[in-house]
Amino acid sequence: MIPGDEAPPFRPAAGAPITAAMTDAPLAAQSSGTPSKVGAFHELKVLWVRHWTDQLFSFAIERPEDFRFRSGEFVMIGLPGEDGGKPILRAYSIASPAWDEQLEFFSIKVADGPLTSRLQKIQPGDSVLMGRKPTGTLVLDALTGGERLWLIGTGTGLAPWLSVARDPDTYSRFGQVIVCHTVRNVADLAYRDFFTSGIYDDPLIGEEAKAQLTYYPTVTREKFETPGRITDRIKSGDLFADLGLPIGFSPNSDRVMLCGSMAMIKETGELLETYGLKEGSNAEPGDYVLERAFVG
């Protein structure tokens, strides 16, 4: 997901601004239970909301029957403008897998943010706007084959990994899947319980996840068993030592997806290049991918 509407556009996890996507499309009346289309958008009912901390929350909306996406893609989410103004929209990674019947999102809260100051107050039964067309490069199609898939994210950059890690294709393509999540405080490790136990109960990929998935969280501002930035643990070799793996990334076996702060993406991308990994895209799959729509 994209970190928040006031975060710079490089933060692809819960609301990075894409002002070109804002529109003057007319708005219809509130939805009455079935998804409706509002100009260029669907108007969809909120199914549930969970507040993790005073800065993080997740929510789910109903999924239109004709909405198709690949696990890891993002879509525009927003609300009607106040006083009849044009909609306020931000790009959000879809946190649910492509097979799910609902659409889940993971967001930050910004007190004075044009979107999240209002979005954080939504309740089940309310409506939000969603674009009709998902897109993005944080998808399996943008990677060549490999033995090990690294899903590295900071903050709400965890969102697309919630989608990718619940996709059966992930486990059929890679023998090992490692979810790395770096946050400031322990309380920010949203979905920690899910990745350490809940995912094993998934009827579709639970057994595969139990055998192939590794969750590796790090915390930068509090004491924790794996402290510090993920980039520092890569450079020191601690990441690999902790996991019992050879030091470094190999273009022969490792494939990497990156989502989160621009600083992390830039530094990790440069590290991957030093190991010989090449960036991929939908048009030309490679060894690692990031979301260029947010990095700019």
Sequence and secondary structure as in RCSB ss.txt:
>XXXX:A:sequence
MIPGDEAPPFRPAAGAPITAAMTDAPLAAQSSGTPSKVGAFHELKVLWVRHWTDQLFSFAIERPEDFRFRSGEFV
MIGLPGEDGGKPILRAYSIASPAWDEQLEFFSIKVADGPLTSRLQKIQPGDSVLMGRKPTGTLVLDALTGGERLW
LIGTGTGLAPWLSVARDPDTYSRFGQVIVCHTVRNVADLAYRDFFTSGIYDDPLIGEEAKAQLTYYPTVTREKFE
TPGRITDRIKSGDLFADLGLPIGFSPNSDRVMLCGSMAMIKETGELLETYGLKEGSNAEPGDYVLERAFVG
>XXXX:A:secstr
    TTS TT TTS EE GGG           SS EEETTEEEEEEEEEEE SSSEEEEEEE  TT    TT EE
EEEE  GGG   EEEEEE  S TT SEEEEEEE  TT TTHHHHTT  TT EEEEES  B S SGGGB   SEEE
EEEEGGGGHHHHHHTT HHHHHH SEEEEEEEESSGGG TTHHHHHTGGGG TTTHHHHHHHEEEEEEESSS  S
SBS HHHHHHHSHHHHHHT  SS  TTTEEEEEES HHHHHHHHHHHHHTT  B  SSS BSEEE HHHH 
